Amino acid sequence: MKERKVFAGYPQKKGGIMDKEKWQLLPSCGKEAEGLDIILACDGASSVGQVGHEVAVKLTKEVEGARMCCITAVGAGSQPHIEIARKARKLIIINGCPLECASKVVRNVGVEPSYEITISKEEVDKVPTLDYKKEDVDRISNHIVDEVKKLK
């Protein structure tokens, strides 16, 4: 079995770990949800889950008014997070695979998405890896932006 580096010497990703003074502060989704497109994304332990997560990060960092929020808190029944999903200007759900867990989480708390996508239906194979292609992230991000613009 291949040895893994755990903490010491852990490789740093571009755009990942950086000095705190360079962090991009996000709008407070709890206070500003009504003016934001809230993104709840799969972060499953496979290629499609990782693409979903990275798409949410990319949209949050690059699209004005887009903000990812914590789907796990919604699933855990956190009322403030459920209210964020309810109050969102648009609620964007990014599922990883055909199980569509992200969509089920929000529907289980009585919230209907404005837009939902499933990564595995977008020409991305579900593979048991945490790796993914940046091209897939870019392509799917652009697709979501185009589709969400069409919504009222």
N, C-alpha and C positions, 0 to 999 in steps of 0.2 A: 504494500500500500504506500502511496506517495505521502511523504511527510508534509504537513502544513505548518506555515508560520502563523502563530496566533496573534500576538501583540507586538513584541519587539521585532522591528524590521518589517512590519506590515506594509505592503506597498500602498502608496497614496495615489488615488485616482485624480486625474485632471478635473478640477471643478469640485472636488469632494472636500477633503479636509483642508482647511486653510485658517490663517490667523483671524481671530474674532473681529478685528477692525475692518476686515474685508467682506464680512457676511452681508448678504442682501436681506434686509428686514422685510417681512411680508405684512400685508394688511391683516388686521385682526379679523379672522373669519367670524368670530362670535359677535363682534360689534358691527361689522360691515357686510354681513352675508347678503342682505337684500340688494346690495350694489355689486355683488361678485358672482361670477360663474364658478361655483364650487365643484371641485373634482374629487371624486372618491374612486380610488383605484385598487385593483388587485395588486398584491405584493407577494404572490405565491412563490414557492421554492422551485421554480422551473423557468425556462427561457421566456415563456409568454408572461409569467408573473413579473419578471424583471423588466421586460419591455413595457408592460403596463405602468409599473412604478416610474420608470425613467421618462415615459411620455408625460405623466402627471408632473414630474419635476420640471421638465422642459417647458411645458405650457405655463406652469406657475412662474418660472423665471423669465419667460420671454413674451408672454401675452398679457397685455394690460387688462386688468380686471379678472384674471383667472387665478384661482387659489386652490391648491390641494388641501384637503382636510383629512382628519383621521377616521377612516372607515371602521377601524377596530373599535373605537369609542362608540360609534353608531351601533355596531353589532352588540356591544356590551350594555346597551341601553342607556348610555349617558344622555340625559335630557338636553343639556346644552348643545351637544353635537347633533342630536336628532333635530333640534330647532334650527340649527345652521342649515341642515339639508332641506328642511321645509321652507325656510326663508330665502334660500338662494335665488338670485336672479334667474340662473339656469343651473340645473343639477346634471353634471356630466359624470357618467359611470363608465369606468374602464374595467372590463372583465378580462381575465387572462385566457381562460379555457372554456370549453362548452358547459362546464358546471355553472358558470355565470354567478358565482358566489356574491360578487359585489352588488349585482342587481337584486339578488335575493335578500341581502342584508337590508337594503333600503326599503324594499317592499314589505319585509317583515315588520317594519316599524311604521307602516302606513304612508310611505312617501313614494311618489312616482317620479322617475327620472325624466328630465327634459330630453336627454340624448344618452344613448348607451352604445357601446362598441365592444366586440369580443376580439381580442388580439389574434387568437388561433384561427379566426375566420378571415384574417387579413394577410394570408400567405406567410404566416410565421408558424413554424412547427413547434409543438410543445416537446421540449427535450429536458431531461433531468439534469439541468445545469443552471448556474447563476449567470452564465455568459449570454451575450446577445449582440446583435449587429446594430451599430449606430445608425446605419441606413434605415433599418426598420423603425427605429425610434423617430427619426426625422420624417420619414414617409407617413407614418401613422399620425404623428403630431400635426402635420400639414393637412391631412385628411380630416381630422377632428375640427381644426380651425375652419376649414371650408364648410363642413356640415353644420357646425354650430352657428355660423353666420347666417345660414338659411332659416334658422328658427326665429319665430316671432318673439 
